[in-house]
Amino acid sequence: METICLLSIIVSPAIEDTIVDWLLDREEIPGFTSAPIYGHGSSIHSLSTQEQVSGRKKQVLFQIHMPSADADTVLQTLKREFQGSGMHYWILPVSDAGHLE
C-alpha cells in the first residue's frame, strides 16, 4: 500500500505566483490548495518594522497530499531551486484521504 503524506509549504507573498506556476508544472502534483495566512512568532530578524508592530507577517500556505516518495522528490527540487527564499515546510503522514461522491 502506498504511503500518503501532506506536504505543507509556507512562502512569502512575493513569490506566490512563481510557486503556483512551479507547482502546476510538476507532473507528480495532481493538484494543491493555497491560502493566505499570517505567521506569528518571536523571530524579530525576519519581520519588517510594520510586521513587528502588528505582530504578524503575511505568508501563503500551499498544501499537497501526495505519495511520500513524490513529496521527497518535490522537496529536494524545491530546496535546490528556491534556496535562500525563506520557504518553510513540513511533511505529515496522512492516514486516509479520498473523495465523497
Secondary structure, DSSP 8 states (H G I E B T S, - for coil): ---EEEEEEEE-GGGHHHHHHHHHT-TT----EEEEEEE--S-GGGS-HHHHHHT-EEEEEEEEEEEHHHHHHHHHHHHHHSTTS--EEEEEE-S------
